[in-house]
Amino acid sequence: MRFRGMGFTALSLVLMAGAAQANGFSRGTADTDILYEPGNFNMRAGATIVVPSQKFTRNPGGSTTGGNVGVNYLESYVIPSAAIKFSLTDSLACATTMTTPYGASSSYEAPYGRSGKMSEEFTISEFGATCAAFVNVGSGRLSVLGGAFVEKFNYDLLAGAGAVPVELESNAYGWRAGLGYEIPDIALRAQLLYRSGTSHEATGTATTPFGVLPATGAGELPQSVELKVQSGIAPGWLAFGSVKWTDWSVNETLVLQSLAFANPLNPTGTVANQYYWDDSWTITGGVAHAFNEQVAGLVSLQWDQGVSTGYDFRSDKWVLAAGLSLKDTLGGEVRLGGGISYLEGAEITAADSIEPLAAVDSGWAGALSASYSVKW
């Protein structure tokens, strides 16, 4: 019994289900794994719903009462994913993909930070195209991957204790490249994939009770390198794993500027979210089992290294996830996944922080994922 329909696509499903507040702002991953699947024309679409919870235990300044103490500041979100693959020849396939690789969403009961924010949200929508060229090597085949993508940045901030809405937008461009090798008869595949970083210079407006003013924002998003490996280990059994490095140290601040924030002590109206993150590693391992030709399942454990250096709450995460693959009689396949994440508690310890001594307790996040694919 072989895993021709599982492998990396099953691993991707588990990673989506375990995407709750991954390192830094990470969320979804472009479904380039569809390039390896048999079929001249393949389509897959799905979504993951993530519901995180982590509550304040101290306000900035160290107070343990009032303000945001006892409040869950993390908002739920959805990660969409879609991919379409065309096999142009036996040796060349290309795919278009869509997902949200990065994002963050928070809300507060009391004004938080220098801008007095009540809520803050940003999402990055990625639209990409990637091709893979295949060459027979030994008993398997080598693949060379390359492609490009465009990111659309959308940012919404409710500042000034709720009196100043800010909206920003921008676009940025990047590329990905990688190598893979597979031996289908033993379900062996290894892939190394690089994704470039991007820079965003966003523009928009800040609305005050006295009028609409221009606003700008600037920030960096990281490059990453991921190694994914899978192999059959017994009839009907597959082991898989991945190691990913993300260059989150490029994310030092998100700088906003608008005269809506100006005052005698800040005449330029410049405010910033402080991050000063470390780079991070994400390590995943798991096993999959084919119960029959139509049904297969898997389970995985993931450790996600925190990036915080004392300016915010992005601490270590552990994710336990499971997935199920169901093939129907029409040639389609349903993939279902679920995950639960443990979020370690954290506190702001940096001496020059804008929110010194603020702290959050350990928390949890749940995720449910579903996708459907067809091929011709």
N, C-alpha and C positions, 0 to 999 in steps of 0.2 A: 504494500500500500504506500503510495507516494504522496508528497505534499506539493503537487504542481500548483495548487490554488492557494497555498498558505504562504509560508516563508516570510519575506520582508513585508508583504502587505499585511499579514497578521501582526507582525511586530509594530508596524505603523499604527494599526488600530489600537494596540495596547498603549503606545506612547501618547496617542490622542486622548485616550480615556484617562491617562495619568497626567494630563497637562495642567492640573490645578496649580497655578502660581509657580511654574517652573522657574529655573534660575533667571534672575533679572526680570525682564518683561516677556520671556519666551511663552509662546502659545502653540500654534499649529506649525506643521511642516508640509511643504509642497509634496504632493503625491507623485514623485518621480519614479517610485517603485513600479508603477503601472507599465513602464517601458519594458520590464522583464517578462511581463505576462504573455502567454500565447494568445494569438488572435490578430487579425488584420485591422480590426477597429474595436477599441475598448472604451467604455465609459464607466466612470464611478463618481458618485456624489454622496456626501454624508455630512454629519454635523456632530459636534460634541458640546454638551451642556455641562458647565462647571459651576458648582455652588460652594464657595469657600467661606470660612468663618474664623476670624481671629480678633479678639477683643482687647481694647486698651486696658491696661492695669495702672498706668500713670499718665497724667497729662504732661506737656512740656513744662519744665520747672519742678517736676517731681510730685505734684499734688496727686493724691489717690482718691479724691472725691470730686464730684461734679464734672463739668466739661464733657469729655468723651470717654471717661472711665466706664467700663462695662459695655461699650458700644462696639459692635462688629463693623469695622471700617471697609471691609472688602465686599465688592459687589459681584453678583453672578454674571456670567457672560457665556456667549456661544461662539464656537470655533467652526466656521464652515470649511468644507473642502470639496473640490471638484477637479476632475482630470479627464482628458480625452486623449487617447493614443491612436496614432496612425502608423502602421507598419508599411513603410514605403517600398522596401525590399526585404529579403531575408536577412540582410546585413545592416539595415538602417531603420530605426523607428524614432518618431518624434511625438512629444506630448505637450499639450497646453494645460496649465494648472492654475488653480486659484485657492488661496487660503488667507488666514490672518496670522502671520508669524509672530507678531508682537502686539502687546496691548496691556493696559492697566486701567482699573476702575475702582474708585474709592469714594466714600461719602462720610460725613461727620455730623454729629448733632450740635456741636459748638464750633465756631470758627477755628481753623487750624493753620499754622504756619504764618509766615510774614505777610502773605496776601490775604489772610483771613478767609481761606477757602472753605466752602461747604461741600463741594463735590469736585471731582476731577476725573476725566476719562480721556484716554487716547487709544486709537486703533490704527494698525498698519494693515492695509489690504494689499496682498501681493498677487500680481498677475504675471505668469511666466511661461516661457517656452523652452523645452529642453529636448535634445536629441541624443541618441545613443547609437554608436557604430559598433557592430559585433564582428569579431574575427575568431575563427576556430583555432584554438591552441591546445595541443595535446588531446586529452579526452574531454575537454570542456571548451568554453568560449570566453574570450576577453572582450570587455566592453569599455569604450571610451565615451564619457558623457560630457556635454557642454551645453550651456544655455544662458539666457538672460531673463531679467525680470524688471518690472516697474513696481515701486511701492507708492501707495497713496496714504498720506498721513492726515488724520483727522483728530483734532484736539478740542475738548470742551472743558472749560473751567468756570465754576461759579464762585467768584471771589468777593471781597469786600463784605463779608458776612451775609452774602446772598444778594448784594445789590449790584454786582458788576459781572455780567456774563461775558466770557471771552471765547471766541471761536477762531481757530487757526487751521490752515490747510497747506500742504506742500506735496510735491512728487520727488522721488529719487530713483536712480537706476543702479542695478547691480548685475552680477553674473555668478554662475556656478560651474564647476568642472569636477570631474572625478574619473576613477577607474574602478572596474569591477571584474570579477572572474567567477564563473559558475560551472558546476558539473550537475546537470539536472537529474541524472540517474541516482545520485545519492543526496539530492537536495542540498548540495553544497553551494554557498554563495558568499562572497566577500566583496564589500564595496567601501571605497574611501571617497567622500564627497566634501568639497569645499564650497562655502557660500560667502560671497564678499560682503564687507560692511558697507554702510551708506551714511550720508550726511543729509540732514534736513534743515532747510532755512524756510520756516513757515511764515505766512502772512495772514492777516485777518483783522478782526475788529474786537474792541472792548466797548461794551455798551454801559454808559453811566446814566444816572438820573438827569444829567445835563447835556447828553448827546452821545453820539457814536464816535469813537476815536480809533485811529489805526493801532494795530498791535503786531508784534513780531515774536518769533520763538526760534531757538536754534538748539540742536542736539545731535548726538552721534549714536548710531546703532552698530552692533558688532559684526565682525567676521566670525566664521565658525568652521570647524573641521570635524567630521563624524566618520567613524569606522563602524560598519555593521557586518556581522558574521552570523551565518547559520549553517547547520549541518544535520543530516539525518544521523541518528545515533542507534536506532534499532527499528525493526519493521513498524511503521506507523508512528514513530516518535522522532521529534525534531528538537534540537537545542538551538537557542539564538541569544544574541547579545549585542550591545552597542556601547561605544565610548564616544562621548562628544565633548570637545573643548570649545568654549565660547569666549570671545575677547571682550568681556564686559568692562574691562578697565578703561575702554574708550569713553564710557558713559560717566562723566564727572558731574555735570550739571545740566539741567534744562533751564535755559535762560529766557525769561519773558521780559519784554519791554513795551510799555505803553504809558502815556501821560495819565491814563486812568489810575495808575498806581503812584503818581508823583505826589510828593509832599516836601516840606522844607528840608527834611533830613535825607530825602531821596529824590532830588530834582529831576533825574532822568527817567524815573518810573521803572527801574530795573529790579526785578525779583527773580529768585532762582530756587528750583528744587535741588537739594544737594544729594549726591549719590556717592561719587568717588569709589566705585565698586572695584572688587577684585575680579580677575578672570575666574572661570568656573569649569567644573567637570560634571558631567551627567553620565552615570553608569547604569546600564540595564541588563538583566539576565533573566532567562525564562525557558520554559519547555512547552511544546505543543504536541497534541496527540490527535490522530485521525481515527475516529471511532468507526467510520465506514466511508464510502465514497462521497457521501453527501454532508456529513457532519464532522467537524473538528473543533477542538477547544484548546485553550492555552492559558497559562498563568505566568506572571512576571513580577519581579521586584526591582524597583528603581531607587537609586540614591542620587539626590540632586544637591550639589554643593552650594551653600549660600554664598552670596556675593557681598554682603554688607561689611563695611569697615567701621561701623559705629555711627553712620549718618542716617540710617533707616532700618527697616525691619526685614530685609530679604535674607532670611536665615536658611539653614539646611532643611530639606524635605525628604521624606520617604514615601514611596508610592507602591501600593500593592494593587495589581490590576489583573483582570481576566477578560478573555474574549471568546467568542463563539462564531464559527463560520457555518452557514447553512446554504447548500446549493439547491436550487429549485429545478423543476422539470423543464423549464423554459430556457435553461442555459444561464440564468442569472445567479447571483450570489448575494446573500445578506450577511453582513458582519456586524455583530453586536459586541460592545465592550463596556466595562465598568471599572472604576478605580476609586480607591480611597487614599487620601494623602494625609500624612501627619506633618504639621508645620511647627517647627521649633520656635519657642518664644524668643524675643529679642528686645534689646533696649538701645537707645541712642546715647552713646558714651563719648562721642567726639567733642572736644572742648570748644571748638568753633562752630558747633552745630546751631542751626536756626531753632531747632526744637529740642534743646538739651533735656536729658533725663526722662523723656517720654519712653514708654515701654508697652509691649503687648505680650499677652500670655501665649502659650502654645495653642495651636488651633488645628482644625480639620477641614478637608475639602472633599466633596464627592463629585464624581464625574460619570456621565453616561454618554456613550457614543454609538452611532448607527450609520451604516452606509450600505448602498446597493450598487452592484456592478453588473454590466452585461458585455458580451463580446460577440463578434461575428468573424 
